[in-house]
Amino acid sequence: MQRTVLITGGAGFIGTHLARLALAAGHRVRILDNLSPQIHGADPDYRPPAGAEFMRGDVVSRADLTAALDGVEAVVHLAAETGTGQSMYEIERYYRVNVQGTAVLFDILANGPHQVGAVVLGSSRSVYGEGAYICNVCSPEGRRCYPEPRTPEQLAQNRWSPSCPVCGEPVDAVATCEGDRLSPASVYAASKLAQEDLVRVNCRALGVQPVVLRFQNVFGEGQSLKNPYTGILSIFSTRIRLGLSLPIFEDGEETRDFIHVEDVAQAILAGLNPRPDIKDTINVGSGEATTIMAVARLLSATLGGTVEPHVTAQYRVGDIRHNWADVARLRQLTGGARISLEEGIRRFAAWVATQPIPPDLLEQANAELKARGLMG
Ligand SMILES: NC(=O)c1ccc[n+]([C@@H]2O[C@H](COP(=O)([O-])OP(=O)(O)OC[C@H]3O[C@@H](n4cnc5c(N)ncnc54)[C@H](O)[C@@H]3O)[C@@H](O)[C@H]2O)c1
């Protein structure tokens, strides 16, 4: 079914890919985005995809959001502050944009006439925190357990691996399912979980279809090269191009699930027309765990970098050790991710090579954390 779709944050990384795909699928697309300087730079040169309507505005502004919702039949809510580390000291800002922005959206829908039949939320795997593990000592039969977040003291002793919450022995990470425990470890993650709750509670009350998509680590062409607070591959690409060292936190063996942005945009598009047999909360990942060291090496080799990544044993408070997705529900929705990590990195590297090299701001971002005792 073709609809008039509002994409909040639609000028961003994921929103831009989605807008193009939605237009190609015959949807009418409106984008509401404030072109945040942290992401777009002080002097943004954003041009919306041909055929999309662009409104520059803020999701926390009732007037901007009311105007943007006029005639809209489905909302994809992507506008957000997205830096995990930064969220730990810009708490009010993260809650204002992520939580208050979502509250304003539903306040408008609850109090006025509207035609919105579906809301798709771009949520995050961060809502799980550490995700699911198995303790072979306590549970040889493989029952899942949920380690507590690693403490600053534990990290300071370079004890990177979470331990069993019952016996304290080392545990093995497993793919995280949508029904696993939710345990945000950062302010960003807490704000994404609050968004999820607002979407579910209000959609139920309003008779609107909710779809909550929990993205893993999204990468690909168009990810902001200006934002030093998020997007590990974008940050690394700049350092590789500048010939700077490639510092890897902890021991480099921490894992993430990398999914190419085109696969994410496909999942959102499918979420606009969900089938009744599919659940409303869906992990969006590749289903594969990749160590940070491995992805850094792959990116450096693909970009022709000359500097080897090296582990620093540094860490950030609020970071998790492992997380990758159980993608059974995503397979039902879209057939699953199609772009391999290698292919995605090739595409990303080819795009990066066409972009001006931005200044490297990683050390500045790390200094902000260190100054507040949030990085060791
Ligand atoms: N990229 C990832 O790896 C990832 C992973 C998990 C979840 N997500 C979620 O996906 C969504 C999109 O992420 P992205 O990677 O495209 O981020 P992005 O930073 O590239 O895009 C976000 C967009 O939102 C806009 N924005 C920020 N504050 C706004 C406000 N107050 N009003 C209007 N617009 C505002 C920004 O200008 C930007 O264009 C976010 O909600 C994020 O939490 C992303």
The ligand as an SDF file (V2000), in Angstrom:
LIG
                    3D

 44 48  0  0  0  0  0  0  0  0999 V2000
   23.2380    4.3180   12.8810 N   0  0  0  0  0  0  0  0  0  0  0  0
   23.1570    3.3470   13.7710 C   0  0  0  0  0  0  0  0  0  0  0  0
   24.0640    2.5200   13.9090 O   0  0  0  0  0  0  0  0  0  0  0  0
   21.9210    3.1960   14.6230 C   0  0  0  0  0  0  0  0  0  0  0  0
   21.8570    2.0820   15.4830 C   0  0  0  0  0  0  0  0  0  0  0  0
   20.7450    1.9360   16.3070 C   0  0  0  0  0  0  0  0  0  0  0  0
   19.7100    2.8600   16.2410 C   0  0  0  0  0  0  0  0  0  0  0  0
   19.8000    3.9300   15.4000 N   0  0  0  0  0  0  0  0  0  0  0  0
   18.6830    4.8920   15.4110 C   0  0  0  0  0  0  0  0  0  0  0  0
   18.3070    5.1850   14.0760 O   0  0  0  0  0  0  0  0  0  0  0  0
   17.8780    6.5300   13.9790 C   0  0  0  0  0  0  0  0  0  0  0  0
   18.5860    7.2220   12.8290 C   0  0  0  0  0  0  0  0  0  0  0  0
   19.9900    7.1540   13.0510 O   0  0  0  0  0  0  0  0  0  0  0  0
   21.0460    7.6570   11.9740 P   0  0  0  0  0  0  0  0  0  0  0  0
   22.2160    6.7690   12.0770 O   0  0  0  0  0  0  0  0  0  0  0  0
   20.4050    7.8910   10.6660 O   0  0  0  0  0  0  0  0  0  0  0  0
   21.4410    9.0310   12.6650 O   0  0  0  0  0  0  0  0  0  0  0  0
   21.8210   10.4370   12.0060 P   0  0  0  0  0  0  0  0  0  0  0  0
   22.4420   11.2150   13.1010 O   0  0  0  0  0  0  0  0  0  0  0  0
   22.5540   10.2830   10.7340 O   0  0  0  0  0  0  0  0  0  0  0  0
   20.3900   11.0440   11.6670 O   0  0  0  0  0  0  0  0  0  0  0  0
   19.5540   11.5990   12.6330 C   0  0  0  0  0  0  0  0  0  0  0  0
   18.8690   12.7920   11.9820 C   0  0  0  0  0  0  0  0  0  0  0  0
   17.9950   13.3680   12.9550 O   0  0  0  0  0  0  0  0  0  0  0  0
   18.1090   14.7720   12.8600 C   0  0  0  0  0  0  0  0  0  0  0  0
   17.7340   15.3420   14.1470 N   0  0  0  0  0  0  0  0  0  0  0  0
   18.4380   15.3200   15.3170 C   0  0  0  0  0  0  0  0  0  0  0  0
   17.7600   15.9840   16.2700 N   0  0  0  0  0  0  0  0  0  0  0  0
   16.6220   16.4180   15.6940 C   0  0  0  0  0  0  0  0  0  0  0  0
   15.5250   17.1830   16.1710 C   0  0  0  0  0  0  0  0  0  0  0  0
   15.4940   17.6280   17.4310 N   0  0  0  0  0  0  0  0  0  0  0  0
   14.5160   17.4680   15.3140 N   0  0  0  0  0  0  0  0  0  0  0  0
   14.5550   17.0400   14.0250 C   0  0  0  0  0  0  0  0  0  0  0  0
   15.5810   16.3290   13.5170 N   0  0  0  0  0  0  0  0  0  0  0  0
   16.5930   16.0200   14.3450 C   0  0  0  0  0  0  0  0  0  0  0  0
   19.5550   15.0450   12.5120 C   0  0  0  0  0  0  0  0  0  0  0  0
   19.7330   16.3170   11.9020 O   0  0  0  0  0  0  0  0  0  0  0  0
   19.8460   13.8860   11.5560 C   0  0  0  0  0  0  0  0  0  0  0  0
   19.6200   14.2730   10.2090 O   0  0  0  0  0  0  0  0  0  0  0  0
   18.1160    7.1600   15.3470 C   0  0  0  0  0  0  0  0  0  0  0  0
   16.8930    7.1910   16.0390 O   0  0  0  0  0  0  0  0  0  0  0  0
   19.0720    6.2120   16.0380 C   0  0  0  0  0  0  0  0  0  0  0  0
   18.8770    6.1980   17.4460 O   0  0  0  0  0  0  0  0  0  0  0  0
   20.8780    4.1280   14.5960 C   0  0  0  0  0  0  0  0  0  0  0  0
  1  2  1  0
  2  3  2  0
  2  4  1  0
  4  5  1  0
  4 44  2  0
  5  6  2  0
  6  7  1  0
  7  8  2  0
  8  9  1  0
  8 44  1  0
  9 10  1  0
  9 42  1  0
 10 11  1  0
 11 12  1  0
 11 40  1  0
 12 13  1  0
 13 14  1  0
 14 15  2  0
 14 16  1  0
 14 17  1  0
 17 18  1  0
 18 19  2  0
 18 20  1  0
 18 21  1  0
 21 22  1  0
 22 23  1  0
 23 24  1  0
 23 38  1  0
 24 25  1  0
 25 26  1  0
 25 36  1  0
 26 27  1  0
 26 35  1  0
 27 28  2  0
 28 29  1  0
 29 30  1  0
 29 35  2  0
 30 31  1  0
 30 32  2  0
 32 33  1  0
 33 34  2  0
 34 35  1  0
 36 37  1  0
 36 38  1  0
 38 39  1  0
 40 41  1  0
 40 42  1  0
 42 43  1  0
M  CHG  2   8   1  16  -1
M  END
$$$$
